[in-house]
Amino acid sequence: MTQPLALVLYEKLMPGSQLVNRLQDLNYRVQPLTDANQLAAIAKSEGPMLIFADLESSHDDISAVIARLRRSPDTAHIPVLAFADESAEPLQAAARQAGATVVVSNTALLAHLPNLLEQALRVE
């Protein structure tokens, strides 16, 4: 059985490494990334089932990367779950505007991961 691929863009170990471990426990093949500039190219070449993006990257505008994913016909269909600290509402709002499928706090991401996966992968 083939494991679905999840790309996980993160810088901070928490919740990034916990998310990677939880996804592996749920039988996902996980490719961690730390460079947001590589995300679109890797998503295009690898064809992940979904993308997780930590909005609190210190080097990149993650919302701009999400918008770029949405504009490309090769990646527009890939669900993007964006996450940030609860206090980072401006980053969360920007991700929603850029086209993130689901935007949640770090705490909610880990606490409700199976439900969030179901919500993100729902075909409408």
C-alpha positions as MATLAB code, in Angstrom:
seq = 'MTQPLALVLYEKLMPGSQLVNRLQDLNYRVQPLTDANQLAAIAKSEGPMLIFADLESSHDDISAVIARLRRSPDTAHIPVLAFADESAEPLQAAARQAGATVVVSNTALLAHLPNLLEQALRVE';
ca = [
       0.000    0.000    0.000;
       1.330    3.408   -0.970;
       1.559    5.979    1.770;
       0.235    9.432    0.864;
       2.817   12.211    0.914;
       2.501   15.252    3.164;
       4.890   18.177    2.800;
       5.502   19.929    6.122;
       7.056   23.393    6.036;
       8.299   24.464    9.447;
      11.170   26.125   11.272;
      10.324   25.703   14.939;
      10.689   22.250   16.439;
       7.401   22.687   18.250;
       4.908   21.951   16.799;
       6.744   21.033   13.567;
       8.492   17.874   14.730;
       5.401   16.757   16.664;
       3.318   17.192   13.518;
       5.772   15.111   11.486;
       5.629   12.324   14.076;
       1.815   12.395   14.277;
       1.490   12.238   10.494;
       3.870    9.282   10.349;
       1.768    7.579   13.027;
      -1.237    8.110   10.726;
       0.674    6.328    7.912;
       1.680    9.397    5.926;
       5.011    9.648    4.201;
       6.349   13.021    5.355;
       8.836   15.317    3.675;
       9.870   18.131    6.029;
      10.936   21.438    4.469;
      12.535   24.506    5.990;
      12.817   26.670    2.869;
       9.481   28.104    1.721;
      11.021   29.085   -1.610;
      11.337   25.386   -2.496;
       7.757   24.496   -1.579;
       6.072   25.194   -4.932;
       8.695   23.321   -6.959;
       8.674   20.315   -4.643;
       4.867   20.261   -4.556;
       4.800   20.278   -8.363;
       7.376   17.493   -8.735;
       6.324   15.253   -5.834;
       2.516   15.563   -6.013;
       1.736   15.533   -2.288;
      -1.720   14.750   -0.953;
      -1.495   17.828    1.278;
       0.758   20.574    2.530;
       1.222   21.866    6.071;
       2.691   25.354    6.422;
       3.918   27.071    9.573;
       2.971   30.713    9.086;
       5.562   31.939   11.590;
       8.625   31.463    9.428;
      11.246   34.081   10.183;
      12.544   34.263    6.613;
       9.613   34.031    4.242;
       6.126   35.357    3.574;
       4.275   32.063    3.763;
       0.998   33.617    2.618;
       2.682   34.665   -0.639;
       3.863   31.067   -1.103;
       0.312   29.790   -0.506;
      -1.022   32.280   -3.064;
       1.604   31.077   -5.573;
       0.508   27.463   -4.987;
      -3.106   28.480   -5.632;
      -2.269   30.298   -8.889;
      -0.431   27.344  -10.413;
      -2.585   24.781  -12.239;
      -0.128   22.090  -11.100;
      -0.628   22.761   -7.371;
      -3.930   24.651   -7.022;
      -5.787   21.464   -6.043;
      -3.485   20.516   -3.136;
      -5.049   21.247    0.269;
      -2.948   23.572    2.440;
      -3.272   23.461    6.224;
      -1.679   26.587    7.666;
      -0.909   26.987   11.349;
       0.421   29.625   13.711;
       0.352   30.627   17.345;
      -3.037   31.807   18.585;
      -1.680   35.340   18.949;
      -0.707   35.506   15.257;
      -4.155   36.442   13.950;
      -2.791   38.748   11.193;
      -0.760   35.847    9.788;
      -3.781   33.557    9.983;
      -5.988   36.118    8.219;
      -3.390   36.578    5.462;
      -3.219   32.802    4.938;
      -6.992   32.585    4.616;
      -6.953   35.398    2.067;
      -4.133   33.675    0.155;
      -6.228   30.521   -0.199;
      -5.214   28.174    2.618;
      -7.743   25.353    2.902;
      -7.681   25.294    6.715;
      -6.037   27.748    9.115;
      -5.647   26.786   12.780;
      -3.621   27.488   15.884;
      -0.642   25.315   16.777;
      -2.558   23.834   19.702;
      -5.631   22.966   17.641;
      -3.498   21.430   14.903;
      -2.063   18.750   17.149;
      -5.172   18.239   19.257;
      -7.515   17.783   16.288;
      -5.229   16.495   13.533;
      -7.411   13.577   12.306;
     -10.482   15.834   12.058;
      -8.485   18.566   10.315;
      -7.127   16.062    7.801;
     -10.656   14.924    7.044;
     -11.835   18.513    6.652;
      -8.937   19.469    4.370;
      -9.272   16.392    2.164;
     -13.042   16.667    1.794;
     -13.967   17.016   -1.877;
     -16.579   19.657   -2.502;
];
